[in-house]
């Protein structure tokens, strides 16, 4: 799951990015409202963490602009303000949730999970296809034969495929969604992680497999 973090305090932004990446999110960080709007034009995010007090364009204005364009992406507002009027303004502008600084990282993560779950219509942290289960909360891929706790990129790739079974996903889409536009990674890194996942599925005796369609992409298919 890819998030955009718009926070002008660079030390806080760095800390939040580290927390989110440890919890298997991909994060693009920007430091002003203008950059946030530019990044959001790509429509490649599952959620936004948006500070209200930012240079160039404030967070409330950013929120109003994306909602005006019909963008319904989940938005969590961050601010040092905690007055009722500020909360009401943010929620009325279209925010999904609101978190006043300072906050605990566990609450931040819980609120992100809640708002993205509502947006995607998911009611559970468990994904299941065939005899394979992916526990989003524990980052664990399992069958009755055993389990693996997945690393960040592995988890995000299998989550994307299990959320879209049978759908061809190109290497370029994986790069955009998981590594991000600013990544210096080569596109062949996608195949490296696909190989890791195929070996894990084989070790678990999964009845699903990652099918490769040359020059097109990858899809998750049941083994017949």
Secondary structure, DSSP 8 states (H G I E B T S, - for coil): -EEEEE-S-HHHHHHHHHHHHHTT-EEEEESSHHHHHHHHTT---SEEEEESS-SSS-HHHHHHHHHHTT---EEEEEES---HHHHHHHHHTT-SEEEESS--HHHHHHHHHHHHHHHHT---SEEEETTEEEETTTTEEEETTEEEE--HHHHHHHHHHHHTTT--B-HHHHIIIII-TT----TTHHHHHHHHHHHHHHHTT-SEEEEEETTTEEEEEE--
